[in-house]
Structure formats: structure tokens, C-alpha cells
Amino acid sequence: MAKRDNQILEILTSQGKVEVAYLSQLLGVSEVTVRKDLDALQAKGLVQRVHGFAQLANPNDVGGRLAYHYEEKRFIARRAAELVPDGSTVMVESGSCCALLARELADHSNGVTIVTNSAFIANYVRDSARVSCVLLGGTYQRDSQVMVGPLVHTCAQEFYVDRLFIGADGWIEGAGFTNADQMRADAVRSMAESAAEVVVLTESEKFGQRGAIPMRLPGKKVSVITDERISDEWCLSLECSGVALILA
């Protein structure tokens, strides 16, 4: 993504709804150029244009969350893609970093099969002939565009993969990674039963936050890929919890 696109996303993240004319002044380019940039970002599901204004896509869905710390998430996704050999099958749960991992595989891998409970991810990579996508069945959550419920467990049992990639809403000392949604946490546990290793993709700032629902992945090898701004305190916490740390 171009530097100006990143600037637009950061402005919209901090200010919310912004006039196209004001964006033009801030960026030092014409309104025509800004509109072209916004059209490209809108095509990726990152922004919305409304009557001379621009705003982030719904912050409650994956498309909206993609815009926040976009470049950090891309680095994390690229590092995660290095763990996926051509021709392999992986599971990918919903989340913005996970969606960017799927996009990275769709753009640069060959013959990878993505098994996911995310309708957003299935749509996000539908234009690529490099990957195949298997969408697990379940009850559809509209905002997160993800499948949850007992059908996810039933469908996931038909697979066994080396790695499941997941997102996280936070980290609790002694309890591990957390999710804000009970049904999504249950879906992660169901998918984890069919994977040798769980790899968490998350920005370092999530270690200062917490979701209400612990993931609880006992007996699983767990790794996390995050950015280099993670503090020594959280690095020690991960080490004491037996979680392998990979820096993007």
C-alpha cells in the first residue's frame, strides 16, 4: 500500500469522518487524486465515501478493523506467510491480521488451501487462483462475518493441519490470549482441535488489553507473531506461559 494511503487511514482512524477537501489540504494533493485513493481503499473494504466525506468502514467488522495499524498488521501477516509452504493446507480464523495473511497467501503462494470460518476471508481472496478456500459451516455473525456454533466443530473435524492462525482481543496474565465474543472463542477452540499448532497474529498493543473470554488452548503448541514494540514485561509473560514469540 502506498504511503499516502497509509496517511489517509491514520487520519480517518484518529478523526473519523473527514471532508475530501480537507484530506486534500492535509496531504498536499488535488481532490481528484484523493478521490482516486479513496476509491481504491473503498474497493478493499477499508473506507466508505459519503457525500463529499470519507470515513472508515464499519469498525465492528473486519473491513473496518483492517484500517487500524494497517502497516503493522501487514508485516505480521507477511511473517506468518513464511510459515506456510506452497501446497499446504492451513486453518485461518477471523480477524484483521488473519485476513491480511490470507491476502498475502492469495498474492504470493501457490497451491495453498485455506480452511476458514470467516466469510469475509473467503470473499477477500476469491479473485486469486493461487489459493483454494474451504468455508466451514455454522451460524453467521453479520458484523464479524464469521461462522460460529456447533456446526463449526463438526466441519473442522474433517481436517487436520499443521497450523491454525487466529487473532486475539487481548492477553491476561496466567490465563493467556482472550476473545471478546464467547461464540467466536468456542469456534477457535473447535478449530484448534484439528491443528498441531496455534499461531496468534496480533499487534503488541493488544497485550495491554483483555477480552472477557479466555481462549483456553490446553495441550496445544502456541506461538504468537507480533510487532517489535512489545515490552520486555510481556515478552517475559509469554516465556513463562510457554508461548513462543516471533517478531515481525
N, C-alpha and C positions, 0 to 999 in steps of 0.2 A: 504494500500500500504506500502511496506517495506521502511525502512529508506533509503536504498541505491537507490531505485527507485526515491524517492524524491530528493536525491542529484543529480542524473542524470538529472532530469527535470530542476532543478535550474541551473545546469551547461549549459545545452543546451539553456535555456532561456536567459542567460547572454552572452553566447559566440557564439550561432548559431550553425554552422556546426563544429563538433568535431570528430577527429580520434578516432576509437575504442581503439587503443593502448594508446592514451593519456588519455582517460577515465579510462583505466585500471590502469595507473600510479597514477592518481588523487585519485582513490578510493581504491587503495591498494589491488586489487583482480586480478585474471587472466583474460586474454582476453576472454577465454571461458565463464567465469562467466558473464562478461559484455555483451557478445553476447546473453546469455540466458535472462538477464534482459531486453535488448533492444527488443528481440523477444516478450517478454510478454507485454512491453509497446507499441510495434507496433501493437499487436493484439487488444489493447484497443484504437487504433487510436491516440495515443499521440505522437509517434515519427515515423521517417522513417529511414531505413538503406539504405545507398547508397555507394557501392564500398569502404568498409572499414571505412566509416564515419557514423555518426549518426546526425540527425537534427530533430527539432520539425516538426510535421505535419504542413500543411498549416496554418499559423497564422490567415488567414482570415476566416477559417471555425471553427466550434465548436470544432472539434477534436484538432486543434492546440491551441485554447484558453484554453482547459481543462488543459493543462500542466502548465499554468501560475498560481502561487499561489495555486497549486492543493490541498494541505492540508487545507488551509483556506477555500476553496470552499467546501471541504468535510464536515467540521464542520458546515458550513452554511446549506448544504443540509441535514445533519442529524437532525439539529434543526428544519428545515422545515418539515421533515418527521414526526416529533412528532405531527404536526397539522393535519395529515391525518389519520383518523380512518380506520381500516380494513372494507372492504365492501363499502367504499365511492367512489364517482366519483369526480375527480378534473380536472381542466384545467391547462396545463403546456405549457408555451410559450418557444420559442427557447432561448438558452443561455447556457453557460458552467455550471453555478450553477444549472440551471434548469435541465440540462442533468444529473448531479450528483444526484439531488433529485429523478429523475425518476429511476436511477440505485439503489438508496437506497430503494425505494419502491419495485422495482423488486426483491431485495435480501431479504427483511425483512418483507414486509407487506403481507396481504392475502386478495384477492378479490377486490383489488383497480382497478378502471378503470381510465386510463389516457387519457384525450382528449387533443390533441396537434396539432399544425400546423407545427411541426418540424419533417421532415422525418428522421433527424439524431436521434432524441429521439426514434422514432418508431423502428428504426433499433437497437438502443443501448440496448433496453430491450426485443428484440424479442426472446431471449433464455430463458426467465423466464415464468413459468406457474403461478406465483403468481399474475401477473397483466394482465389486458386486455388493449389494446391500440386502440384508435379511432383516425385516422389521418384525419384532416379536409382538404377539397379540396381547390384548389387555384392555382395560378401561382407559379411555382417552381423557387426559387432563388438558383443557383448552389453552390456558396461559403458558404452561411449560411445554406443551405439545409433546407429551410423553405418555407412554403406556404404563399402567400400574395394575396391581391386583393379582389374584391367584393365577390368571392365565399367563402372566409373565413367567412365573415359576415353572408352569407346565411346559411352555415353549422353550425356555432356557435349558431344560433338562435334555433336550435333543442335541446339545452341543457340549464339547469340552475344548477349551482353548488355553493357550499359554498365558494370555494376559487379558484382563478386564481393565479398561480405563474408565475412571469415574471422576466426577467433580466433588467438591465439598463446600459447605457453607461455613465451616469453622473447625476449631480444634479445642478439645477440653483436656487439660492435664489429667492423666490417669484413665480417661475414657476414650481418647482418640478422636478420629475425624467424625464430624457431625453433619446432619442434614436438617433443613428447616421443615421438611414435609415427611410425615410418617409413611405415607404410601410410596413415596419415592425411595425412602430408606429401605423399605421392605423389598422393593424391586432390585435395589443394589445387592442386598443380601441373597436374593434368589439367583441373580446372575453370577455372583461370586462363587456360588456352589459349583459352577461349571467352568471355573478358571483356576489355573495353578498359581497365579499371582495377581494381585490387585495393585494397580498403579494410579495414584491420586494425582490429578493435574489441578493446581491451584496457585493463585498469586500469594506472595508472602504475607500480604496484609490480612488474609483470612485467619492467620494464626493469632490475631488479636480479637477475633470474633468467635461466636459459637452459635450453632444451630441447636434446637431443642432436642433433636433425636440423635443419639449416638449410633454410628454405623454398625458397630459390633461385628467384627470380622475375625472371630477367633480361629486359630489354626491356619490362617492364610498368611503367606508371604506378602507383605505390604511395602510398597515404595511410594515416594512422593517426588514429583518434579515441580520445582518452584523457582522463583527468581532469586538473584543474588542478594536481595535486600533483607532476606530472612535473618533474624537476630541470632546471636550466639545462644541466647536463652532457649529459643525454640529449637535450634539445632540439637542442643543437649537433651531437650524434652523428647525429641524424636528418637535420638540414640537410645535413651533409657527405655523407650517404648518398643524398641526393636524394629523401628521403621527406617528403611534405607533412604537416604537423602540424595537426590540428583539435582544439581543446579543447572538451570538453563542459561 
